[in-house]
Amino acid sequence: MAQEPAVVIVRTDGVYVDANAPALDLLGVTIEELRAAVPGEFSAQPQDPAASTALREQLASAGDPDVAGETTLVRPDGERRRVRFIITRRNGEEFAAVLEPLPQPTSGATVLFTAGDVLAEWRAAERRLEAVSADSPEWQATRTQIEELRDRYQRLFEARRGA
């Protein structure tokens, strides 16, 4: 049986609204503590208000596509956790963030991408694959990249269903 995804509901202004039990466990808080947290409180990197506003405006002008990526969270107890996330709009005022813990080191920078980014990269990799010899190291590396992109794209759709 698949484990229930960790889901956090956030208002467009960054205020935490709700979360399910797996998300609360991942963040190390109760629902009351989550709702009392300030926007960005679990982020390992300081929030730049101007950058956050610019990103929200960029996404709005692009039709609010689903955004995915990886980042590091910091729990109130100081434990750092690397997570993969997918953020999708629920309604006009809220987003659902689906979080998946990762075993990777927690020192990496935040990475953002949209489903369109993944699809474009996937198509470009398929074109490269057609242009190289099947017995070359580049062919195998490109094949591996295509599999990773296909998996990433599939996770976007699975997360959307769980949001």
N, C-alpha and C positions, 0 to 999 in steps of 0.2 A: 504494500500500500504506500502510495506516494505521500511524503510529508506535506502538510499544509504550508503554502508559501507565507512568508512574513510580509504583512501589508500594513503600511502606515498611511493614514489619510491626512493630507495637509491642505490648508486653505491657500489661495493664490498669494496671500501676503506672508506665507511661510509659517503661520500658526498651526501647531499640531492639533488635530481634531479627534482622531481615533486611531486605534491599532488593534490587531488581533493578538492572541496569546504568543504565537511564535515571534512576532515583531517586538513585543514587550520584553520577551526573554532575550532576544538578540541585543536590544538596547539596554537591558539591565534596569528597567524602570517599571513602575506601576502605571496604570492608565492616568491616575491623578498627577503623577510626576511628569508624564509625557505632556499632558495638557497644560501644565504650568511652565514647561520649558520654553525658552526664548527661541525664535527661529535660528536655525544653524547651530544650536547647542551641541549636537552630536557630531559636528564636523571636526575633523582633525586639522583642517586648514582654516585659518581665520576668514570669515565672510567679508568680502568687499561689497558694501551696499551698492556702489555704482556699477560694479561688474554684474551683480545679481540682477539689478534693474535692467541693464543692457541685455542680458541673456533672456529675461522674461519678454522684453520687447521684441527681440529677434525671433523668439519662438512664436509669439503672437502674430507677427507679420508673416511667418511661414505657415500659418494655419494651425498652430499648436500641435505639431507632430509629437508622437511618443518619443521620449528621450531615454537613452540607456547609457550605461557605462559602468565604471568601477570607481570606488572611492574607499577611504578609510574612515570608519566611525570611531568615536571615542565615547565609551560608556561613562557614567558618573563615577564608577570605581576606578577609572583611569585605564581600563583595559581597552586596547585598540583592536579593531576587527576590520579586515578587508572584506568588502561586499561588492557584489554585482547588483546593479539596480536597473529598474525600468520604471519610468514615471509616465503615467497616462492620465489625461483629463477625464474626470468622472462627470462633472457638470460644469456650469459656468464659474463656480466659486471654489472647486476642490480638485485636487489631484490625488491619485493613488500611487504610492511608491511601493513596488514589490522588491523585496530585498532577499538576496541569496548569499549566505556566508561563503567565503572563499578561503582556501588554505594558503594563499600567497602571503608574502611578507607585507606588513602594513605601511611600509615606507613609500610606496608608489604614489605618484600624483593622481589626481582625479582625471578620469578619461570620460569624455562625453561623445555620443554619436546618436544619430537618428536612424530609423529603419531605412530611410532613403539612402543615407550614407553607407550602410551595410550592403544594401542591394547594389548600389553603384560600384562599390569595391569588389563585390562578388562577381558582377558582370565583367569588370575589367580583368579580374584574375582568370576568368574563363576564356577571355580573348587571348590573354598571354599564354595560357595552356595550349591553345590551338596552334600557337606560333613557335613552340619549342619542341625539340625532339623528345620522344617519350623515354629515351634512355639517358637523358641529361639530369644532373642534380637539380637544375632549375625546374624541370617538370615536376619532380617529386615535391619540392618546396612549394610550388604553386598549387599542386593538388592538395597538400596539407592545409594551405591557406584557404582554399575553397571549402574544405570540410569544416574548418573553424568558422568561416563566415556563414555557412549554411546553418550550423548549430546556433550561432549568435542570432540569426534571423528567426529561427524556430523558437528560441527562448523569448524573443520579443512577443510573438503571438501567444505563446503559452502564458506569459505573464499578463497579457492583456485580458485573457479569460479569467485569471485569478484575481484581477483588480476589482 
